[in-house]
Amino acid sequence: MPALTLVEAFLVAMAMIFALPYAVWRLVGGDRWLPLVVVQILAGIVLGPAVLGAAWPAFHATVFPPPVIQALNGIAWWSVMLFVWLAGIELDLGDAWRHRRECGITAGVALLLPFAAGAVVAAGLLAHGGWVGPKATPVQFVAGIGMACAVTALPILVLLMDQLGILRQALGQRILRYASLDDLAVWAMLAAILMDWARLGRQAVFLLAFALAARALQHVIPRLAMRDRWALSLVWLIVVALGADWAGLHFMVGAFLAGAVMHARWFDQRHLDQLREHVLMIGMPVFFLSSGLRTEWQMGGLVVLAAALALLVAAVGGKLAGTALAGRWLGWAPGEAWAIGWLLQTKALIMIIFANVLLDMGLIAPEAFTALLLMALASTALTLPMLRLRVSGVAAPRTPA
């Protein structure tokens, strides 16, 4: 392949990132079968070193040289910060508190059972070696894998329920309440996992400063004009993410915290929805590629696939068992536990973000990251077919024009 300038290589890479997944997604029937994000993440794996780099190393090195990777990483960081920040804003803990008994029972069992099942799988991986990151303690590794199996991707859940036509229905609003509590618990657990005794002073300073600044933000933002609210909110996002990274908690944890202390009512809901969709369309495909570039198969493809399958059984089985138990306790209608269980185990982006944090902080090895990535893809891809199989009350997905 002829030599490309740095700009040409960057543009070729961007063209591949945006064109190939969308073409494949349309070819297989669009949202009738699986969300676009699943195809985009798979494309990231295909364009990474595990597939394209192994099959055509010269082409891969030409299109994805280190400077291009660095530029793409910058886009990916900003995109994922916006995405996680929006996930924090979408939390409605007040609504969950008003239905606290139902939400507490459902969110609790739907989180604890997949966590326990994932922790069992993690203990097995720990015993065989090769899966643990260089900076992890056994407890951090087991807890990190367990929480990854319990994650629910709240923003993707919103998009999926909108496509199914149940987002504004009573069932959809109930599922959002359960997912909100689980989401908050997962991010809190991640922050606890990342606590570092060597940086405990920094983390205490950050958390104290964050609490004081968040309280001030609650008084300032509602008094501003809408355009000024957006400008200040973006600065707030950047500063909190920077502070969290400085403290050793990772910038994605900071981005979520920055959104979690904000209220969706401060903004036009239509604008929030549009921003989330635009970030998904414009920026997140680049993040998917960066995730694909991290996939590793050195331990052997079959071993990684076996680990991914075990994690999938733990994540999906635990979530379905949890919602079945909650449904029995709370007297749900037939079919509701199945639908709620499959929707709550939709992992996609948030689980991949979670796994990226664990990898960045040295708590899991690249092979464990790859297994988690494949588990997230499989669990999300299974959601629509399994809902159609058993739940007649859920509308068929709307096919975009």
KAGIJO-V160736 format. One record per run of one state. SS is the DSSP state (A for helix, B for strand, O for the rest). FROM is the first residue (numbers start at 1). TO is the last residue. If there is no record, write none. Layout:
# KAGIJO-V160736
SS/FROM/TO ; SS/FROM/TO
This chain:
# KAGIJO-V160736
O/1/5 ; A/6/27 ; O/28/29 ; A/30/32 ; O/33/35 ; A/36/47 ; O/48/51 ; A/52/55 ; O/56/56 ; A/57/63 ; O/64/65 ; A/66/89 ; O/90/92 ; A/93/98 ; O/99/99 ; A/100/128 ; O/129/131 ; B/132/132 ; O/133/137 ; A/138/150 ; O/151/153 ; A/154/164 ; O/165/169 ; A/170/193 ; O/194/196 ; A/197/223 ; O/224/225 ; A/226/246 ; O/247/250 ; A/251/260 ; O/261/263 ; A/264/266 ; O/267/268 ; A/269/282 ; O/283/283 ; A/284/292 ; O/293/300 ; A/301/330 ; O/331/335 ; A/336/344 ; O/345/347 ; A/348/360 ; O/361/363 ; B/364/364 ; O/365/365 ; A/366/390 ; O/391/401
